[in-house]
Amino acid sequence: MKFMNTFLVIALLSFSFSNAFEFASFAEINEINASPYGKSLLETISMSLEHKGNVAEVQTLLNDLLFKLNQDQDRDTDAWNKENARLKAKIAKLTEEIEQLRLEILKLEAERTKYEKLRDQAAANLVQYNDQKARNNQALAKNEERRNADAAEFRKSQSEHTDVLNAIDAVVAELTLLVGSVSGVARPEHVRQNAEELRDLKKSFLQLTKDEEAAQAFIEMATKADQAMVRDLIASLQKIKSSVQKSYNDDEEHEKKSKEASEALKTLLTNDNMQLDRMIEQETKNHKTYVNRVNDLIKKIAETRALRASKEAEKKATEEERAAKEKRYNDDKAQRDEERKVIQRIQGIVAKRLANMSKYLDSQI
């Protein structure tokens, strides 16, 4: 029996046994031996035959190897299916999270654009409000300047009018003393006018004309005029007084209207400034709010983009992990498939050709 087993091993490894035994062709054995696993398995079978000398043991060994190989593959396939499902679920989840982050970024960018426009509009409004207030203040200053000028002109005009009216009243009072007195061409030679009366008349007229020569001429004309001329002179002065009084009254009316217009404009501009102050205060708060919101959104967008980049990197790493594990699984499966083929081919050799060889040898012993 030992001789037979040794002979079988020699035939299996050296391929020099007679074709009559129908063991295997050179090509088939060479193909199995070319595989590292096949070569190792043939060596294992050789050792088994040397020590145990039982073909059935070889068949059991091959069956055990094939069973374990199938068992390992089933276990590996089950583990891969679970790991593949986990990785695919993780990739799907990351894909969804990345899409949500993309949409969130679009939303944040749209909101940032909105608040940037509000911020810029608030800044433009503040420029407009402050410019308007500056123009109002200039208008207020000019209005006050005009009012002060009008008031000064009014005081000056009223003073002048008052002086003229007082002077006319004084001249008329002095001329009135001449009415009914001996004067002019009808005055007798021995009648002389009082020097004090002449001084008073001259003084009154000087208030009216401010001209010494004109005053002296008026005195001479008045003292030499007859009663009719004196009355006419008084009447003329009364008309002048009425005209001056009317001018005085017109100045008062103009001053009244100037005050009213100045106060109306001052009230309008002051109220507008108060409204502008409220608007500036509110718009300043709005601008600050918009600036802060834009800054917050810029920060939030940067954080969201960083998170999306992190998720994308994690997804890529997961896809690479899955690809690597899938390749390893497929490589292991391909290796097992190859080993399975080797085992099955050797099983065929053992089952058919070695059995025939044993039968032949038995017939020769």
C-alpha angles and dihedrals in degrees: 000000000000089000091053094051092048089049090051093051091049090050092048096049104032098037088213098116117118117274087234089080089058089218100150141307120262091244094055095047092044090052092052092043091050089067113081089220092046092049091048091048093050089051090050091051089049092053091047092052092048094054103032104023094207125123089198088062089054090050090050090049091052092046090049091049092049092046092049090045091052091043091052090048092050091048092046091047091050091048091047093048090053094044091045091051090048093049093045090050090049091048091048091049092048090047090053092046091049090051091049090050090049090053090045090053091051090050092048092047091051089049091048090052089050094052092043088058091047090047093050092045091050090051090050090048091052090052090049094046093048092046090051091049090050090052090048091051090050090050090049091051092049090046091053090046091052091046092051090047091049091048092049091047090048093051091048093046093046091050091051092046091048091050091051093047092048091047092050090049090051093047092046090049091052093045090049088062088062093056109103092009127112105269145139124014092343093058114111116241094243091056114094126186117240112261091222091056090052091050092050092049092048092047092051093049092048087059087056101044106018085212119116096200093046089049092051091048090050091051092052092046093047095047092048096044121103123237095271092052091048090053091047090049091052090048091051091050090050090053090050088050091052090050092048090046090052090050088048090052091046089054090052091051091048090049090050092051091045090054092047093048092046093049092046092051091044091051092047094049094041092051090046090052091050090052090046090051090054091047092047091049093049095042090048089056090046092050091050090049092050093047091050091046092050090049091049091049093048089053092045092049091050091049092047092048090050090050091049090050089050091050091047090051090048090049092049091049090048091049090049090047090051092047091049093048091045090051091048090049092048092045090050091046091049089049091050091046088053091047090047090054091049092050092046092049091049089047088055091050092048094044097047114018103031089047089054090048092052090051091051093049091048089056091053097051 
